[in-house]
Amino acid sequence: MLPESEINRVLVVTAHPDDADFGSAGSVALFVDKGVEVTYLLVTDGDAGGNERTLDNSGMAELRRKEQLAAAKAVGVADVRFLGYPDGQVVPSLELRRAIARVIRQVRPDLVITHHPDRNYQFIAPSHPDHRAVGGATLDAVYPDARNPYAFPELIKEEGLEAWTVREVWLNGGSTPNHWVDITESMDRKLAALQSHVSQVSHVEGFTDFVRSRFAAWAEQAGLGEGRYAEGFQVVPTA
């Protein structure tokens, strides 16, 4: 596994606003505490989300972008980028792979965090079609696209973006995590980030208790013991 001392830049690629906060905001807060530069890349603006629909899709997208910026600020992330794909319609296309590879070459991360591309039959919520599409496209952008100077040559010729090799990917939402991060000290910041998504969670009764119990259960699964919280990932070496 990539030593923590060698992780200087992290790119988190997600499908929707709030995905980063559910999946990895606790770990992100800990990275930021250590001086790691973290960038969020959101493929959609979440325009098809939300419990109430007094806003049209354009209005919801604008609201959710603002909520994501506030959520990122809660864990210390200032660099947040949106690709603007339609919510609920993402496929792992060549166009999407190029868009993600472009940002990988711009950010030049040591570590990428994204969705697991496989369906989780034990817990269906992380297996939204957009999540699986973004996870698959991101892995393809990591290998082989971003590192291959002959893949999408216009990125070099027209934009000056040289090839870059990501050394490791962490996948969240899968059924086979093999790496756990103790986020006990950053749990309050993770909750603050999640609660920034007012349009998504304000109507959920007992939301805070639900989140705490979910990540406490993962801490127990990780062997961290009672009173701790954890996020789980499947680590994929990609160097």
C-alpha positions, 0 to 999 in steps of 0.5 A, a space after each residue: 500500500 502507498 505509504 501515507 508519507 508519499 501521498 501529497 495530492 488526492 483526487 476524489 471523483 464522484 457522480 453526485 454532490 454528497 457522494 464524497 461526503 458519504 464515502 470519504 469525507 472523514 478520510 479527506 479531513 484527515 488528509 487535509 489535516 496532514 497538509 495533503 492537497 485534495 481536489 473534488 471532481 463531480 461528474 454531475 450536479 445532482 439535478 435529478 436529486 432532492 426530496 422536494 421538486 419546487 425547483 426545476 432541474 436547473 435550479 436543483 443543480 445550482 442549489 446542489 453545487 452550492 451545497 457541495 461547496 459548503 460541504 467541501 469547506 467543512 472538511 477543508 477542500 477548496 478545489 471543487 470541479 463539476 463536469 456537468 453531466 446529466 444526473 442519472 444518465 452517466 455511462 462510461 464513455 470515451 468522452 467521460 474517460 477523457 474528461 477525467 483523464 484531463 483532470 488527473 493530468 491537471 491535478 497529478 494526484 498520488 491517490 484517486 478515490 472513487 466509486 466501486 464499479 461493481 454492484 454491491 449485492 449486500 448493500 444496494 445504496 452505493 450501486 446507483 448506475 451513475 456510481 458504477 459508471 463513474 467508478 469504471 470510467 475513473 479506473 479506465 482514466 487512471 489506467 491506461 488513459 492518463 498515463 499513456 501519452 498516446 491516449 487522447 493526444 489532444 490533451 498534450 498537443 492542445 492543452 499541454 497536459 503531460 501523461 501522469 501515473 496515479 499510484 493507487 486508487 481507493 474504491 468505496 461502496 463495494 462489498 469487499 473493503 480491505 482498508 479501513 480508516 479510523 475517522 473518529 476524530 474527523 466524524 463531526 466534520 464528516 457530519 457537518 459536510 453531510 448536513 450541508 446537503 440540506 436538499 437531500 437530508 433535512 427531511 430524514 428523521 434521525 439522520 445523524 444517528 443513522 450516519 453514526 451507527 453506520 460508520 460505527 458498525 464499519 469500525 467494529 467490522 474493522 476491529 477498531 472497537 466500540 465508540 470508534 468510526 471508520 470508512 472502508 475502501 478497496 485498495 487497488 495498486 495502479 503504479 
